[in-house]
Amino acid sequence: MLREITKADFELFWPTFLAVIQAQETYAFDPEMTFEQAFTLWCESPTKAFAFVENEIVLGTYYIKPNAMGPSSHICNCGYMVSSEARGKGIARLMCEHSQKTALGLGFDAMQFNGVVSTNEVAVKLWEKLGFDIIGTIPKAYKHARRGLVDSYVMYKWLRT
């Protein structure tokens, strides 16, 4: 079940969040970020944030916010995380589909992901299946912990039909 995230939800998800940012394979977040910094960044600063909860276990979370301000505020940006034990179960797909409906409800016309790490092949394939296009490649944009400098993609989808 997807619901708006609470601080208690984020506390339950914190070990996963910390593991993801410390792995330095998918998110350009400071691996030394504190819980409070992460909570502000992921849950309070965005327009909305959601938790995917099953049997009172937080298996995933996402946020939605404007990608830019003013004349570009009609395009939103989202970030998604899924716990390692829940990967491959369709939770990222459900969250992305939910985020697109949420975006439309909030008045956004399009969604853009600014830095999808090229080596995150599962995410890239999923976003493409859900209608996102790679509209740009940023060479050597991400310092991957195991692979060194790798490219990042800008991915985009117009949401209005």
Helices and strands as residue ranges (DSSP letters): E 2-4, H 7-23, H 35-39, I 40-44, E 48-54, E 57-66, G 70-72, E 75-82, G 84-86, H 91-105, E 110-117, H 121-129, E 133-144, E 148-158
